[in-house]
């Protein structure tokens, strides 16, 4: 039977990563709701790229060592539910190959069975018609083919696996009604297919090259490029999100130019681009130079500078007396960040729709804080799995970490209403869980394509009102959509409506919405706060 070497696997991993990177926008577009928050492709790409960064300079001839290193990279870099599931696929794959040097084709096939089993176990309530179905069907076909054709080559075996993955993916709308109604296939499964197609091309001797080469990475990745620390200095931790092209007389964005400049005056660099947003993290002694250079490309959306020399001294003191209970939450937008800080959040990790934080983001920030125990509020259904994986890692570190599975910013804010820093973590979890059950959440955004969902006909460019993942209304009139949404959220005992305004809605529209609520629901108190969040014009909650 044919063998699979460490070199074979390395080439397949790189080729699969590049093939996904070349097609991530297509995967992002496979969104059930026609709203601008599709991020499955981005999350899967950034997750697998983290695995590639772990192995690109890792020298070994042992399959087990390579797959273990690759899987760990994916786990720490996993973003969103799709990224976490992908990391579990390769964790299962790796676990089946422990202590292996060169493997047989049957061992290679059986590793995918282990991958499938690990992925299913990672999901609390597995749903068919998703990436889980695609890995299940394709891995089963691979094993059956290899067992039946004992002289098969790696190319022949992968051809069968890829073909079955295509059939399985095309069938996902028949298994998941929401996909059929939206007229799309499963995005996670589509991302997995791109990876497997990259594997096949590598086996055929044609390792896929990325279409947007990077000067620093042999994998030529598009968005994510961490740089290893040059030295153990401190200085200023500088983080910001830049809206490129915004403002007068702005220069065309050049990623390589910005990367080179950051490397010239700092280290610990992370540079992420998502459409017209650029997220930067750098440690530097001259943050003002970083801001001046970046400002030529656009306007700052968020900005944070922290003196690490002061933090370093604080960490030394903290070792003597650790905080008993901390709360870490997730948000993007200057206003939302301030709201959570005012509610006494210890850390607000930058992230949300289209920019999910990784498992490593959670672990790094919480390790730095070093509390005895911590409650994590993910505030997005696509971040809950990453938060839980991070909690598992932190618990092994000796930090008691638990997740309150908040699926929206509104739930995250409401959860704080049940938080008491003087109480034990388990008591707080009970009160915070009870609090989020009392709130009804809605949001207003815009459509990026024509669609018909839940009987609502939607045209590209329409405003959309969504209540608890159900589309309520669509129209060119944002006030009408918002008022229809509020009507659907109101109950006979509703007392408070909270409105968090996004970065792109006018005061005139907000005032009109407030007037509508006040006149129709006289018993209800209306509270308006500036959130500055992207994607959603309004975030609404009714209690």
C-alpha positions in Angstrom: 0.0 0.0 0.0 1.2 3.5 -0.8 2.8 5.6 2.0 2.1 9.2 3.0 5.2 11.1 4.1 5.7 14.2 6.3 6.6 16.1 3.1 3.3 15.0 1.5 1.3 16.3 4.4 3.1 19.6 4.7 2.5 20.3 1.0 -1.2 19.3 1.4 -1.6 21.6 4.4 -0.1 24.5 2.6 -2.0 23.9 -0.6 -5.3 23.5 1.3 -4.7 26.7 3.2 -3.9 28.7 0.0 -6.8 27.3 -1.9 -9.2 28.4 0.9 -7.4 31.8 1.1 -7.9 32.3 -2.6 -11.7 31.7 -2.2 -12.6 33.0 1.2 -14.7 35.8 0.0 -16.9 33.4 -2.0 -17.3 31.4 1.2 -18.2 34.5 3.2 -21.0 35.3 0.6 -22.7 32.0 1.4 -24.6 33.6 4.2 -28.1 32.5 5.1 -29.3 36.0 5.9 -28.5 38.5 3.1 -26.7 40.8 5.6 -23.1 42.0 5.6 -21.8 39.8 8.4 -20.8 36.7 6.5 -17.4 35.7 7.9 -17.2 31.9 7.7 -14.6 32.0 5.0 -12.5 34.6 6.8 -12.7 32.7 10.1 -11.7 29.4 8.5 -8.9 31.0 6.5 -7.4 32.8 9.5 -7.7 29.6 11.6 -5.9 27.3 9.1 -3.3 30.1 8.5 -2.4 29.9 12.2 -1.7 26.3 11.8 0.5 26.9 8.8 2.5 29.6 10.7 3.3 26.9 13.3 4.7 24.5 10.8 6.3 26.6 8.0 9.7 26.8 9.8 9.2 23.6 11.8 11.7 20.9 10.8 10.7 17.3 11.3 10.4 14.1 9.3 7.8 12.6 11.6 4.2 12.8 10.5 3.0 12.7 14.1 5.1 15.7 15.1 4.0 17.7 12.1 0.3 17.1 12.5 0.4 17.8 16.3 2.1 21.1 15.7 -0.3 22.0 12.9 -3.4 21.1 15.1 -2.1 23.2 18.0 -1.7 26.2 15.7 -5.3 25.8 14.4 -6.6 25.5 17.9 -5.0 28.7 19.3 -5.9 30.6 16.1 -9.5 29.3 15.8 -12.1 32.0 15.2 -15.8 31.6 15.1 -17.8 28.4 15.2 -16.5 27.3 11.8 -12.9 27.9 12.8 -13.3 26.0 16.1 -14.9 23.0 14.3 -12.1 23.1 11.7 -9.5 23.1 14.5 -11.2 20.1 16.0 -11.2 18.2 12.7 -7.4 18.5 12.6 -7.0 17.8 16.3 -8.8 14.5 15.7 -6.7 13.9 12.6 -3.5 14.5 14.6 -4.5 12.3 17.6 -4.8 9.4 15.2 -1.2 9.8 14.1 0.6 10.2 17.4 4.2 8.8 17.2 3.9 8.0 13.5 6.8 8.8 11.2 5.6 7.6 7.7 2.0 6.4 7.5 0.1 4.1 5.2 -2.8 5.3 3.1 -5.2 3.4 5.4 -3.8 5.2 8.4 -4.2 8.4 6.6 -7.9 7.6 5.8 -8.6 6.4 9.4 -7.2 9.7 10.7 -10.0 11.4 8.9 -12.5 9.2 10.7 -10.9 10.3 14.0 -11.2 13.9 12.7 -14.9 13.5 12.0 -15.5 12.0 15.5 -13.6 14.8 17.2 -15.6 17.5 15.3 -19.0 16.0 16.3 -18.0 15.8 19.9 -17.0 19.5 19.9 -20.5 20.6 19.0 -23.1 20.4 21.8 -26.0 19.8 19.4 -24.6 18.6 16.0 -26.7 19.7 13.1 -26.7 17.8 9.7 -26.4 19.8 6.6 -23.3 21.5 7.8 -19.5 21.1 7.7 -20.0 18.1 10.0 -22.0 16.3 7.4 -19.4 17.0 4.7 -16.5 15.7 6.8 -18.6 12.7 7.8 -19.6 11.7 4.3 -16.2 12.3 2.7 -14.2 10.6 5.4 -16.5 7.5 5.2 -16.0 7.3 1.4 -12.3 7.7 1.8 -12.0 4.8 4.2 -14.2 2.5 2.2 -12.3 3.2 -1.0 -8.9 2.6 0.5 -10.0 -0.6 2.2 -11.5 -1.9 -1.1 -8.6 -0.7 -3.3 -5.5 -1.8 -1.5 -3.2 -0.7 -4.3 -4.8 2.8 -4.6 -2.6 5.9 -4.8 -2.9 8.9 -2.6 -4.2 10.9 -5.6 -6.9 8.3 -6.4 -8.0 8.2 -2.8 -8.3 11.9 -2.5 -10.2 12.1 -5.8 -12.8 9.9 -4.3 -12.9 12.0 -1.1 -13.2 15.3 -2.9 -15.9 14.0 -5.2 -18.0 12.8 -2.2 -17.4 16.1 -0.4 -18.9 17.9 -3.4 -21.9 15.6 -3.5 -22.4 16.0 0.3 -22.1 19.8 0.1 -24.6 20.0 -2.8 -27.0 18.0 -0.6 -26.8 20.3 2.5 -29.9 22.4 1.5 -31.9 19.2 1.5 -30.9 18.6 5.1 -31.1 22.1 6.4 -34.3 24.0 5.4 -32.8 27.4 6.2 -30.2 26.8 3.5 -32.8 25.8 0.9 -35.0 28.8 1.6 -32.0 31.1 1.2 -30.8 29.3 -1.9 -27.3 28.6 -0.6 -25.1 25.6 0.3 -23.5 25.4 3.8 -20.6 27.8 4.0 -18.5 25.7 6.5 -18.8 22.7 4.3 -17.8 24.8 1.3 -14.7 26.0 3.1 -13.8 22.4 4.0 -14.2 21.4 0.3 -11.7 24.1 -0.7 -9.2 22.7 1.7 -9.6 19.1 0.5 -9.4 20.3 -3.1 -6.1 21.9 -2.2 -4.9 18.6 -0.7 -5.7 16.8 -3.9 -3.8 19.3 -6.0 -0.8 19.0 -3.8 -0.9 15.2 -4.1 -1.0 15.7 -7.9 2.2 17.7 -7.7 0.5 21.1 -8.1 0.7 22.9 -4.7 -1.8 25.8 -4.8 -0.1 29.2 -4.7 -1.9 32.1 -3.0 -3.2 34.8 -5.4 -2.1 37.6 -3.1 1.6 36.9 -2.1 2.9 38.2 1.2 6.5 39.2 1.5 6.9 37.5 4.8 5.1 34.2 4.6 5.9 31.2 2.4 2.2 30.4 2.5 1.5 33.8 1.0 -1.5 34.4 3.2 -3.8 37.3 2.6 -5.0 38.7 5.9 -3.1 37.4 8.9 0.6 37.7 9.5 1.9 37.6 13.1 5.6 38.5 13.5 7.8 36.9 16.2 9.0 39.2 19.0 12.4 40.7 18.2 13.2 41.2 21.9 11.7 41.1 25.3 11.2 44.9 25.7 8.1 46.7 26.8 7.1 50.2 25.7 3.6 50.8 24.5 1.0 48.2 23.3 -0.7 50.1 20.5 -3.9 48.7 19.0 -6.4 50.3 16.5 -8.9 49.6 13.8 -8.6 51.9 10.8 -11.3 52.5 8.2 -9.2 52.8 5.1 -10.1 55.4 2.5 -12.2 57.4 5.0 -11.3 61.1 5.3 -9.9 63.6 2.9 -6.7 63.2 0.8 -6.1 59.7 2.0 -3.4 57.5 0.4 -4.3 54.1 -1.2 -3.8 51.4 1.4 -0.6 49.3 1.0 -0.4 46.4 3.4 3.3 45.6 2.6 4.2 49.2 3.2 2.5 49.4 6.5 3.9 46.0 7.6 7.5 47.1 6.7 7.0 50.3 8.7 5.6 48.5 11.8 8.6 46.1 11.7 11.0 49.0 11.6 9.8 50.5 14.9 8.2 47.7 16.8 7.5 44.0 17.3 4.7 41.6 18.3 2.9 42.7 15.1 -0.5 41.5 14.0 -2.0 43.1 10.9 -5.5 42.0 9.8 -7.5 43.4 6.9 -11.2 42.8 6.4 -12.7 44.7 3.4 -12.2 48.4 4.4 -11.2 47.7 8.0 -7.6 47.2 9.1 -6.8 46.0 12.6 -3.3 46.6 13.9 -1.5 45.5 17.1 2.2 46.5 17.7 4.5 46.9 20.6 6.6 50.1 20.1 8.4 52.8 22.0 7.0 55.4 19.7 3.2 55.0 19.3 2.8 58.5 17.9 4.8 57.6 14.9 2.7 54.5 14.3 -0.5 56.6 14.4 0.9 59.3 12.2 2.0 56.7 9.5 -1.3 54.8 9.6 -3.4 58.0 9.5 -2.4 58.6 5.9 -4.5 55.6 4.9 -7.8 56.5 6.6 -9.5 57.4 9.9 -9.3 55.6 13.2 -12.4 53.6 14.2 -11.0 52.4 17.6 -7.8 53.2 19.3 -6.0 51.9 22.4 -2.5 52.6 23.8 -1.3 51.0 27.0 2.1 51.5 28.7 3.5 48.0 29.2 6.2 49.2 31.5 3.5 50.3 33.9 1.6 47.0 33.2 4.8 45.1 33.9 5.2 46.7 37.3 1.5 46.0 37.9 1.9 42.4 37.0 4.7 42.0 39.5 2.4 43.4 42.2 -0.5 41.3 41.0 1.4 38.2 41.6 1.2 39.0 45.3 -2.5 39.6 45.2 -4.6 38.1 42.4 -8.1 39.5 41.6 -10.7 37.1 42.9 -13.2 37.4 40.1 -12.9 39.1 36.7 -15.2 39.6 33.8 -14.0 39.6 30.2 -16.3 40.6 27.4 -16.2 41.2 23.6 -17.3 44.3 21.7 -16.3 46.5 18.8 -17.1 50.2 18.7 -15.9 53.0 20.9 -19.3 53.5 22.5 -19.8 49.8 23.3 -16.4 49.5 24.8 -17.0 52.5 27.1 -20.4 51.0 28.1 -18.8 47.7 29.2 -15.9 49.5 30.9 -18.5 51.6 32.9 -20.1 48.3 33.8 -16.8 47.2 35.4 -15.6 44.8 32.7 -11.9 44.0 33.4 -11.1 43.4 29.7 -13.0 44.3 26.5 -11.6 42.2 23.7 -12.1 43.9 20.3 -14.3 41.8 18.1 -17.8 40.9 16.9 -19.4 40.3 13.6 -16.9 39.9 10.7 -13.9 40.1 13.1 -14.2 37.2 15.7 -11.5 37.1 18.3 -9.4 33.9 18.3 -9.0 31.4 21.2 -5.5 32.8 21.6 -6.9 36.3 22.0 -9.0 35.2 25.0 -6.2 33.1 26.5 -3.5 35.8 26.2 -5.5 38.6 27.7 -6.8 36.6 30.6 -3.4 35.1 31.4 -2.1 38.6 31.5 -4.8 39.7 33.9 -4.2 36.5 35.9 -7.4 36.4 38.1 -8.3 33.5 40.4 -11.5 33.1 38.3 -13.0 34.7 35.3 -16.4 35.0 33.6 -16.3 35.3 29.8 -19.1 37.0 27.9 -18.7 36.3 24.1 -21.7 38.4 23.0 -22.0 36.7 19.7 -23.3 33.2 18.8 -20.3 32.8 16.5 -17.8 33.4 19.4 -19.3 31.1 22.0 -17.4 28.0 20.9 -14.0 29.9 20.9 -14.8 31.3 24.4 -15.5 27.8 25.7 -12.3 26.3 24.2 -10.3 29.2 25.8 -12.0 28.5 29.1 -10.9 24.8 28.9 -7.3 26.0 28.3 -7.4 28.5 31.2 -8.8 25.9 33.6 -5.7 23.8 33.0 -3.6 26.8 33.8 -5.2 27.1 37.2 -7.6 29.9 36.4 -11.2 29.0 37.0 -12.9 30.1 33.7 -16.6 29.9 32.8 -18.6 31.2 29.9 -22.0 32.8 30.1 -23.1 32.1 26.5 -24.3 35.6 25.6 -25.2 35.7 21.8 -25.5 39.5 21.4 -24.2 42.7 22.8 -27.6 43.4 24.4 -27.4 40.1 26.3 -23.8 40.9 27.4 -25.0 44.3 28.8 -28.0 42.7 30.5 -25.8 40.0 32.0 -23.9 42.6 34.0 -27.2 43.5 35.7 -26.9 40.1 37.5 -23.2 40.4 38.3 -22.0 41.0 41.9 -18.2 41.0 42.3 -18.5 40.1 46.0 -20.3 36.7 45.1 -18.7 33.4 44.1 -18.4 32.7 40.4 -21.1 30.0 40.3 -23.6 32.3 42.0 -22.9 35.0 39.5 -23.3 32.5 36.6 -26.8 31.6 37.9 -27.8 35.3 38.2 -26.3 36.3 34.8 -28.0 33.5 33.0 -31.3 34.4 34.6 -30.8 38.1 33.5 -30.2 37.3 29.8 -33.4 35.3 29.7 -35.4 38.4 30.5 -34.3 40.4 27.4 -35.5 40.3 23.8 -32.9 41.4 21.3 -33.2 42.9 17.8 -31.0 44.5 15.3 -31.3 46.6 12.1 -28.8 46.2 9.3 -28.9 46.2 5.5 -29.2 43.6 2.8 -26.3 42.8 0.4 -28.3 40.6 -2.0 -31.9 39.9 -3.0 -33.6 37.1 -1.0 -36.8 35.8 0.5 -36.7 34.5 4.1 -39.5 33.8 6.5 -42.0 35.1 3.9 -40.2 38.5 3.8 -39.1 39.6 0.3 -35.8 41.4 0.5 -34.0 43.5 -2.1 -30.3 44.4 -2.1 -29.9 47.7 -0.2 -33.0 47.2 1.9 -32.9 47.8 5.7 -33.7 44.7 7.6 -35.1 44.3 11.1 -34.2 41.0 12.8 -35.6 39.8 16.1 -33.9 36.8 17.7 -32.5 35.6 14.4 -35.9 36.0 12.6 -36.3 38.6 9.9 -39.3 40.7 10.7 -39.3 43.5 8.2 -37.4 44.9 5.1 -37.8 48.3 3.5 -35.9 51.3 2.1 -37.1 53.2 5.1 -35.0 52.6 8.2 -37.5 54.2 10.5 -40.3 51.9 9.3 -38.2 48.8 9.6 -37.1 49.8 13.1 -40.6 50.5 14.3 -41.9 47.2 12.8 -39.1 45.5 14.6 -39.9 47.2 17.9 -43.6 46.2 17.6 -42.6 42.6 17.2 -40.4 42.7 20.3 -42.9 44.3 22.7 -44.7 42.3 25.3 -47.6 43.2 27.6 -45.2 43.7 30.5 -42.3 45.4 28.7 -40.9 48.3 30.7 -37.6 49.4 29.0 -36.4 49.8 25.4 -32.7 50.3 25.0 -31.3 51.5 21.7 -27.6 51.3 20.9 -26.9 53.4 17.8 -24.4 52.4 15.2 -21.8 54.5 13.4 -23.9 55.1 10.3 -27.4 56.1 11.4 -28.6 59.7 11.6 -29.8 61.5 14.7 -33.0 62.4 12.8 -33.8 58.7 12.3 -33.1 57.9 15.9 -35.3 60.7 17.1 -38.1 59.6 14.9 -37.9 56.0 16.3 -37.8 57.3 19.9 -40.9 59.5 19.2 -42.7 56.4 17.8 -42.0 54.3 20.9 -42.9 57.1 23.3 -46.2 57.8 21.6 -47.3 54.2 21.1 -46.0 52.7 24.3 -46.4 55.4 26.9 -45.6 53.0 29.8 -42.2 52.2 28.4 -39.0 54.0 29.2 -36.6 54.6 26.2 -32.9 54.7 26.8 -30.5 55.6 23.9 -26.8 55.1 24.0 -24.1 55.6 21.4 -22.5 52.2 20.5 -20.6 53.1 17.4 -20.8 49.5 16.3 -20.2 48.6 12.6 -22.6 46.5 10.5 -25.7 47.2 12.6 -27.4 50.6 12.5 -29.3 49.8 15.7 -29.0 47.2 18.4 -32.3 47.0 20.3 -33.3 45.3 23.5 -36.7 45.1 25.3 -37.1 44.1 28.9 
